[in-house]
Amino acid sequence: MTLDPRSTVVVTGANGLVGSRVAARLAQAGHAVVATGRGPRREPIARLPGIEYVDADVARPGALRNAIERAAPGAVVHAAAMTDVDACEGDPAQAWAVNVSATAEAAVAARAVGARFISLSTDYVFDGEAGRSYTEEDRPNPRGVYSRTKRAAEEAALLLGGDAAVARVSLVYTGRKGSRPTFAATAADALLAGKEVKAFSDQTTSPTLADNAAEMVVGLLQSGEKGLWHCSGATVVTRAEFARALARTLGAQEELVVAVPMASMALPAPRPRNSSLRVDKIRRLLGSSIPLDLPAQLERFARERAR
């Protein structure tokens, strides 16, 4: 079902990296947006017109259902999640409540009011052992609490949401002020201060600028398509290569990037070695230029930081 341009859209996790940009893009397109988040409305959406904000803790049963039923939207974009991989490993019950139970509740509520449902997911549903980028047809094999709860959330969205799609992203970052810290933002600050940045030499991803992810999610929402979609950046790099590209874009010294193996860090949760995503499918749907390559992403990232 395609989205009526006059319809209301509920965006959960609207204080987050992608959720805030989805809310902004939908409001700019003329939709009435009901944005939910935990706690006060934060900087990424604080000054945007056309957005009603609702404080809704997704870990509290009924919070999302109530917000969706009250808004009676034409669509729901579910971006809320517990994304701290190591925190999930330490608190599986909370990870399940936020990542799985809340997704199921939002999907059921969306279906009950006849709303289209888009749920965000992650490249971490793959184990990273294939030695290549993954397509939507590849079978997930999640490892660790975060990965397993996000995979379960995908199933909940597709089974319960009716008119539903899942959008996977990878290594999301933004340069917008007021957003939570990301690897890219922290690395940029360090590089510009002349400090070393340690980055994994053996973890390969598809870095995704939050605003570009939002562009793809909104396009997917408006298309009426269902199923699994990869909405990540178009370039596949290691984290160390990403950090070096960031240094070049900012005019910092690439030599400040110190490549280290994942094994050198005592990480509580497992990480896939190569969970990069193929974006051929979303390119066919939205156009070849929509998933941005890394140079274009980093140029936009630098402009975001300068605002």
N, C-alpha and C positions, 0 to 999 in steps of 0.2 A: 504494500500500500504506500503510495507516495504521500508526502506530507503537504497538507494544506498550508499555503504561505501565511494564512491568518491565524493558524492554530497556536495554542499555548504549548510550550515544551517545559517539562521538568528536567533539570540538570542536577544530579546528585554529585557530591564531592566538588562543589563549585568553588571552594577555596583552594583547590588543588591545581597542579600544573596544567593538565589538559582540561579538566572540568571548567576552570575559569575562562579558558580561551574558547571552549565550546559555547559557554553562556554568552560571552562577548560577541562572538560571530553570529549567533542566533538573534541576539538583541539588535545588532546592527542590520540584520536582514529583515527586521520588522516583526519578529515573533515576540509575543509576550512570554517572558522567561520567569519561571519559578525556580530559584536556585537554592539548593539545600546544602548545608555544611554543618560541621560541629563547632559550636561556639560562635563568636561574633563574626560578622562579615569582614573579610580581610582585604588587604590592599589590592590584589589583582582584580577584584570586581567592585571595590568600594565606591568608585566614582562613576560607574557605568549606569546610564539611564535605561529604563525599560526592563529592569530586573528586580523582581520581588525576592527578598531573601528570607529563608525559613531556617531557623536553628533546629537541626534534626540529627541526633546521634544515631547513626545507622546500627550501632550495636544494641540499641534499645528496641526490643520487638514492638512493632506497630508504628514506629516513627515514620518510616518511609511510606508505609501503606496509607497512613493518615494524610501525609502531604500530597500523595498522588491522587487519592480519592477526592480530596478537597479541591485540587486544581482541575481535575477532570481534563487532563491534557490530551493533545493529539499524539504526543510522543514523549518518551522518557529516555534520556541519555544517562546511563548509570556509570559514573566515573569514580564513585566513592570506593575506597579500598584501603586496606592496611598494606602498605608497600615496603615497609622496612623489613628486608629479608631476614636479618638476624633477630629482630624483635619478634617476628612471626615464629621463628624457630624456638624462641624462649617461651612463647605463650600461645600454644596451639589452639586453646579454647577461644581466646580473643580473635585470633586469625580466622577461625572458622565462623565465628559470629559475624565479623565484619565482611569477610570476603565471600562466604557461601550463604549463610542464612539471610543476610541483608539483600544479596542478589536475588535469591529465591523470592523473598517478600516483594521486592520491587517488580520482579517479572510477573508475579501473580497479580499484583495490583494493576500493573499496566494492562495486562490482558483483560482484567475485569472491567476497566473503563474503555476498552477498545483502542488503546494507545499502541503505537509502534514502539519497540523496545530495542535500544542499542546498549550493549554492555562492553566496557573496556577490559581488555586482558593483556597478557604479557608473553614475550618470547620465552620466558622461563618455564613454560609448560613443556618445553623440549629439553632432553637431557644433554644436548650439545655434542653427542658422540658420532653424529653422521659425517662430520668432516666437511660439511657444505651448508649452504643456506637452506632454510626450511620453507616449504610451500604449505598452503592450507590443506593439502591432501595428505601431508605427512602425519604419521601417528604420534601424538604426544606421549611423553614418558617423563612426567614430572618427578623431581627429586627435592626433598625438603618440604617443610610445612608451607612456606609461601607458595611454592610452585604447585603443590598438590591442592591447596585450597583454591588457587586461581583456576586450575583445571576443572575442579568440581563446580566452580562458579560458572564456567563456560557451559557445562552441561545443564545447570539450573536455568541459565538464561535461554538456551535454545529449546529445552524441553517445556518450560513453563511460560515463556514469554509470548508464544503465539507468533505474531508478526515481529520476529526477532532476528538480530544479527549481533555478532561478536567482533570487535575490532581489537586486534593485537598490536601493541606498540613495544618499543625496545629502547632502553637507555634514554629516557625522556629528560630534556633539559630546557631551560629558558633563561633569558637575560633580563626578564622583567623584574623591576624592583618590587619588593614585598612578597615575592614568591619564596617558598621554602628552598633552602640550599640544595643544590645538585652538584654532582661531580664537576660539570662544566663550569658552573659559576664559581665554585671554590677554587678550581684549578686556574681560572682566569685571574682571579684576585691574586693568587700566589705568583703566577707567571709575571704579571705586571709589577709586582713588588720585588721581582728578581729572586724569588724563592724556588727551590726545587719542588717538583711535583712527581710523586710516585704513581705509576699507572701500569696496569697489568699488560704484560707482553703476550700472554697466552689466553686471553678472553676476547673473543670476537663477537661483535654486536652490529646492530644497525642503528646508530644514533638517530634520535628523533626529536626535532625541535617541537616543543609543545604546541605552538601555533600552527605548524604544518600538520601535526597529528589531528588537531581540532578541525582544520580545513578538510581533511579526509573523512573524519567522523561525520561532520555535517553533510558532506557530499553523499556519504553512504546512507545517512538518515533520509535525505531527500530523494534518494534513488528508488527506495522501496525494496531494495535487494535484501535477501535474508542470508543466514549461514555465517561461515567464518571468513574473515577478511584480515589481511595484514596491512596495517596503516602506519608503517614505520618509515624512516628515512631510506633513501635509495642506495646509500653507500655502505659497503661492508668493510669494517676496519677493526683492528684491535683497540683496546682502550689506550694503549701507548701511542698508536698512530693517530687516534682521535685527539689526544692531548697535544701532539706535535702540530697537527693541522690547526688546532686552536691557537697555539703559540704563533704560527705564521700569520694567521688572520689578525691577531692583536698586535703584531709587530714586536713580539717578545722573543726571547732566545729559545730556540728549540732544544738546545743543550740542557736546559733546565728540567726537561722531562726525563725522568729516570725510569726505565723499563724494568719491571720486577715480575717474577712469576707469582701466580695466585698462592702457590704453596708457601711463599715466604711470609704470608699473613695468616694469623690465627683466626680464621673466619668461622663463626659458629655454624653457619648454614652453607650447604653446597651451592656452587654456582656452575652453570653449564659453560663449557669451554667455547663452543661456537653455537650460539642460539640466534644467529643472524637470520633475517626474514626476507624472502622473495616478495617483491611488490608488483609482480606482473599483473595479477588479477585486479588490483585497485587501479593500476594504470589503464587497463582496458576499460574500466568503468568511468573513470574521471578524467583521463587524459595523461599522456606520458610525462608532462611537466609538473604534475601535482605532487607526487612524492619527491621532495627536493633532494638533490645530491648534497654531499657534505659541504663543498665550498659555498653553495647558495644558502644552506642552513646557517653556516657560521657567519656569513655576512649579515643575515637577518638578526642573528644572535647579538652581534656587535652593535647593530642599530638599536636593538632593544635596551642594551646596557647604557647606551648614550642618552636615553630619554630621561 
